[in-house]
Structures are given as structure tokens and as C-alpha cells.
Amino acid sequence: MKTKLGQYKKFDFKRPNVIVSDDEINGFCLKIRERYKIDVEKEGTVEKGDYIVIDYNAYHDGEKIPEVSAKNHHSKIGEGFLIKEFEDSILGKKKSDLIEIDVILPDKTSIKYLRGEKVHFEIKILSVMERVIPTLTDAVVKSFKIEEINTIKELKEYAKDNIYYQKMMNQSANTINEIMRKIMGNSQVQLKDEEVNSLKDEIFEDFKKQLEKRNTNLQIYLSYTKKTEEELLEQCKLEAETYLTEKAIIEKIAEEENITFSNEEKERYSNYDQEELNQKLYQKVVLFLLKENTI
């Protein structure tokens, strides 16, 4: 594949005014923290939404029923996993409390001879926990395991970069398309037929899979759109050519402008596959093009 770049700078489009506020950064970090809630031992009584660990033994006519007994059973109160009367007896109790209760087992109980029967339960509460959003510390940030980010400062920089890029992309989508259209019009890219055909087939097969997910198929689609399979394949080929041309131009600009990953970024992206690395490089080149072509 040979690429000859034409003009790719100084097109003078209007630059979007992108500002990332502290509130946006904190909001981004909060969403991450919410995904990593932790269980914290609770001093008070059991409430709905709490997480408990219990031992319980079940007895029928004085005989212990191993199948309905358990040790170190974990459950969330209010989720409906426990029999209502059983769960209600735990509400308001606290760690180390012992509870005894008689429960009529439901008709859908898996053990047939116990369906509709009264069973006596002895319950011991081993632990009461509530799930909370962790306070940000460097240790907590490290536990997130996000791109090798280990400190609060790095997390906030990561948040700012992501928000800035997303806002820039949202506000600049049309500008980016126009910049790329001009660059592609000024440049020459010789594509390899085998690469184009391979990607064309991949796009075509992916399109058929998407149709199947929507409970339809290629024949129905062609009938509805009044297209032939050859026309659709030609459309897929055009998409493949456009994608490969843009990719070649992006890579060439990165080469010409020496747009690479810093040592810190290389370390951060060390576990990324090639597709993810290509996307990160694409982002850097797009931001460069926006900077060079907007005023």
C-alpha cells in the first residue's frame, strides 16, 4: 500500500470551544467508583438492601434437613431470594443474633415431601454489610485496574482526557468529516485488491449477522430495498476502500508528524491489542488535525 499525502493542514475551519469542568471530571470518576462498590461491615441492624452472611439449620418433625440448611450463606435482603417470612425475621436484627422461626414452605419447593409443610429454622447472623461507594485514595484507584492508572491525579487526568475527546468528537464530527474529505481528495492511496476484498467480505458477513439479530435475512432486505446482492457488495467494497484509505492517511500523517505514544502511554497501553492501539493512535491524529485545521 503506497500513500502520497496532499495538503492536510491549514484548512481553517472554526474550532469548537471545548471546556472540561471539575464537576464533569468528578462525575466521570464517580461513575467509575459506583462500578466498584465495596462491602463494609455494618454496626447497626439489618435493613433492606443490606448484604448478610448467615448459618441456618432447618428441621422438620424434629429431624434436621441438610438440603435446606446452609453455612456461610450470602444474600441481599430485599432481592426475593429468601422466603419472605424467613427474610422478615432477619430484618431489624444484628450481627451474632440467633433467630428461631417456623415457616410454611411454598408449594414450589424443590423437595416434594416438604411442599406446604411447616419447617423450623434456626438462624445465626454472622455478618451484616452495606455496599458503599469507595472513597478515592491511590490504593482504591489502583484497584480499579484501569489502563495501569494508579493515583487519583492519574485518574483525573484520564477522566479529563476522555471527556475532552468525547466532547471534541461530538462538537467536531462534521468538521472532522470535512477535514478528512479534503485530505482524501488531495492525497493518493494505492490499495491492495486482496485487502479491499477481504474487508469487503468481512463487512458483508457482518451485515448479514446484523440482519439475523433483527430477525430478518438478506433476501428479505434485498426485496424490501429493491437492491441486488451485487449492488450491496459494491456498497461494501466502497466502505472497505474508504476505511482503508482513511486508515492509510491517518498512519501516514502519524509518520510525517512523528505522532507516537509517549513512554507513559506505552506503559499504560501495554496490555492493549493492535486494534485498540490503532484506535488510540487515530484519536491522537484526529486531535492533531483539529488543532492544525481549526481557528
C-alpha positions in Angstrom: 0.0 0.0 0.0 1.5 3.3 -1.1 0.3 6.7 0.3 1.2 10.1 -1.1 -0.2 12.9 1.1 -1.6 16.1 -0.2 -2.4 19.2 1.9 -3.6 18.1 5.3 -3.1 21.4 7.3 -4.3 25.0 7.4 -7.8 24.4 6.1 -9.1 27.0 8.7 -12.3 25.5 9.9 -14.0 27.0 13.0 -12.7 25.4 16.2 -15.2 24.3 18.8 -14.7 25.7 22.3 -14.3 22.6 24.5 -14.1 23.1 28.2 -14.0 20.3 30.8 -15.2 21.4 34.2 -14.2 19.9 37.6 -17.8 18.8 38.1 -17.6 16.8 34.9 -14.3 15.2 36.0 -15.7 14.4 39.4 -18.9 13.0 37.8 -16.8 10.7 35.5 -14.8 9.5 38.5 -18.0 8.9 40.4 -19.4 6.6 37.7 -16.2 4.5 37.9 -16.4 4.4 41.7 -20.0 3.2 41.5 -18.9 0.2 39.5 -16.5 -0.8 42.3 -18.7 -0.6 45.3 -17.3 -2.4 48.4 -19.0 -4.3 51.2 -18.4 -2.7 54.6 -19.2 -4.3 57.9 -22.3 -2.6 59.4 -22.7 -1.9 63.2 -26.5 -1.4 63.2 -29.4 -3.6 62.4 -30.3 -5.4 59.2 -32.2 -3.2 56.7 -33.4 -3.8 53.1 -30.5 -3.6 50.7 -28.0 -4.9 53.2 -25.9 -7.9 52.5 -25.8 -10.7 55.1 -23.9 -13.8 55.8 -25.8 -16.4 57.8 -25.7 -20.0 59.0 -29.1 -21.7 59.2 -30.4 -25.1 60.0 -33.8 -26.5 59.0 -35.9 -29.0 61.0 -39.0 -31.0 60.1 -40.7 -33.0 62.7 -37.6 -32.6 64.8 -35.2 -34.0 62.2 -32.6 -31.8 60.6 -32.9 -31.3 56.8 -29.4 -31.0 55.3 -30.8 -30.0 51.9 -32.5 -26.9 53.4 -29.6 -26.0 55.7 -26.5 -23.9 54.9 -23.4 -22.4 56.3 -21.9 -19.0 55.3 -24.9 -18.3 53.1 -24.6 -14.9 51.3 -27.7 -12.9 50.4 -29.0 -9.4 49.8 -32.1 -8.5 51.8 -35.0 -7.4 49.7 -33.9 -9.3 46.5 -36.5 -12.0 46.9 -34.0 -14.9 47.1 -35.1 -15.9 50.6 -38.6 -16.9 51.7 -40.4 -13.8 52.8 -41.1 -14.9 56.4 -37.5 -16.1 56.7 -36.2 -12.7 55.4 -38.7 -10.7 57.6 -37.4 -12.5 60.7 -33.8 -11.2 59.9 -34.9 -7.5 59.4 -34.1 -5.4 62.4 -31.6 -8.0 63.9 -27.9 -7.5 64.1 -24.7 -9.5 63.9 -24.4 -12.5 66.2 -28.2 -12.6 66.8 -29.8 -16.0 67.0 -33.3 -16.4 65.4 -35.8 -19.2 65.5 -38.8 -19.2 63.2 -41.4 -21.6 61.8 -42.1 -21.2 58.1 -44.6 -22.9 55.8 -42.6 -23.9 52.7 -44.1 -22.9 49.4 -45.7 -25.4 47.0 -42.9 -24.9 44.5 -40.2 -26.1 47.0 -37.8 -28.5 45.2 -38.1 -31.1 47.9 -41.5 -32.6 47.2 -42.3 -34.0 50.7 -41.7 -30.6 52.2 -44.1 -28.7 49.9 -46.7 -26.9 52.1 -45.0 -28.3 55.3 -44.0 -26.4 58.4 -40.2 -26.2 58.8 -38.4 -24.8 61.9 -35.4 -22.7 61.2 -32.5 -21.8 63.5 -30.6 -18.8 62.1 -27.3 -17.2 63.2 -26.3 -13.8 61.6 -22.6 -14.0 61.0 -22.2 -10.6 59.3 -24.1 -7.6 58.2 -22.7 -5.4 55.4 -23.7 -2.5 53.3 -22.4 -1.8 49.9 -20.9 1.6 49.6 -19.1 3.7 47.0 -15.4 3.7 48.0 -13.6 7.0 48.9 -11.0 7.9 46.4 -7.4 7.0 47.5 -4.4 6.0 45.5 -4.9 2.4 46.7 -8.6 2.4 45.6 -7.7 3.9 42.2 -5.1 1.1 41.7 -7.8 -1.5 42.5 -9.8 -0.2 39.5 -7.1 -1.6 37.2 -7.8 1.0 34.5 -5.0 1.2 32.0 -2.4 1.0 34.7 -3.7 4.2 36.4 -2.5 4.1 40.0 -3.2 7.5 41.5 -6.0 10.0 42.0 -4.1 12.5 39.8 -3.7 10.0 37.0 -7.4 9.0 37.3 -8.5 12.7 37.0 -6.2 13.2 34.0 -7.7 10.1 32.4 -11.2 11.4 33.1 -10.3 14.8 31.7 -8.8 13.3 28.5 -11.8 11.1 27.9 -14.3 13.9 28.5 -12.4 16.3 26.3 -12.0 13.8 23.5 -15.7 12.8 23.6 -16.9 16.5 23.7 -14.5 17.4 20.9 -15.7 14.5 18.8 -19.4 15.3 19.5 -18.9 19.0 18.6 -16.5 18.4 15.7 -18.0 15.4 13.9 -18.9 17.4 10.8 -15.6 19.3 10.9 -13.6 16.1 11.1 -15.5 14.6 8.2 -14.9 17.7 6.1 -11.2 17.7 7.0 -10.8 14.1 6.1 -12.8 14.6 2.9 -10.4 17.4 1.8 -7.3 15.4 2.8 -8.5 12.3 1.0 -9.3 14.4 -2.1 -5.7 15.8 -2.0 -4.0 12.5 -1.4 -3.3 9.4 -3.4 -3.5 5.9 -1.8 -2.9 2.7 -3.7 -4.8 0.0 -2.1 -4.1 -3.7 -2.4 -7.0 -5.6 -4.1 -6.7 -8.5 -1.6 -7.0 -6.2 1.4 -10.1 -4.4 -0.1 -11.8 -7.7 -1.0 -11.0 -9.3 2.4 -12.5 -6.3 4.3 -15.4 -6.1 1.8 -16.3 -9.7 2.6 -16.0 -9.1 6.3 -18.3 -6.1 6.1 -20.8 -8.1 4.1 -20.8 -11.0 6.5 -21.2 -8.7 9.5 -24.1 -7.0 7.8 -25.9 -10.4 7.3 -25.3 -11.2 11.0 -26.8 -7.8 12.0 -29.9 -8.7 9.9 -30.2 -12.0 11.7 -30.1 -10.3 15.0 -33.1 -8.2 13.9 -35.0 -11.4 13.0 -34.7 -10.9 9.2 -32.3 -12.0 6.5 -30.5 -10.9 3.3 -33.2 -11.9 0.9 -35.9 -10.0 2.8 -33.7 -7.0 3.0 -32.9 -7.1 -0.7 -36.6 -7.5 -1.6 -37.5 -4.6 0.7 -34.8 -2.2 -0.6 -35.1 -3.4 -4.2 -31.3 -3.9 -4.3 -29.4 -6.8 -5.8 -26.7 -8.7 -3.9 -24.1 -7.3 -6.4 -25.2 -3.7 -5.6 -24.9 -4.4 -1.8 -21.4 -6.0 -2.4 -20.4 -2.9 -4.3 -21.5 -0.8 -1.4 -19.5 -2.9 1.0 -16.5 -2.6 -1.3 -16.8 1.2 -1.2 -17.0 1.2 2.6 -13.9 -1.0 2.6 -12.0 1.3 0.3 -13.0 4.4 2.3 -12.0 2.8 5.6 -8.6 1.6 4.3 -7.9 4.9 2.5 -8.6 6.8 5.7 -6.6 4.4 7.8 -3.6 4.7 5.4 -3.8 8.5 5.5 -4.0 8.6 9.3 -1.0 6.3 9.6 1.0 8.4 7.1 0.2 11.7 8.9 1.3 10.0 12.2 4.5 9.1 10.5 5.1 12.5 8.9 4.3 14.4 12.1 6.0 11.8 14.4 2.8 11.3 16.3 3.6 8.4 18.6 2.9 7.2 22.1 4.9 8.6 25.0 6.7 6.2 27.3 3.9 6.8 29.9 1.3 5.9 27.2 3.2 2.9 26.1 3.3 1.6 29.6 -0.4 2.4 30.1 -1.4 0.6 26.9 0.9 -2.3 27.3 -2.0 -4.8 27.5 -3.9 -3.4 24.5 -4.3 -5.4 21.4 -3.4 -3.9 18.0 -7.0 -2.8 17.2 -7.1 -0.9 20.5 -3.7 0.7 19.8 -4.8 1.8 16.3 -7.9 3.5 17.8 -5.7 5.3 20.4 -3.4 6.5 17.6 -6.4 7.5 15.5 -7.6 9.7 18.4 -4.2 11.4 18.6 -4.1 12.1 14.9 -7.7 13.4 14.8 -6.9 15.8 17.7 -3.8 17.0 15.8 -5.8 17.6 12.6 -8.4 19.5 14.5 -5.7 21.7 16.1 -3.9 22.3 12.7 -7.1 22.9 10.7 -9.3 25.0 13.0 -9.1 28.6 14.1 
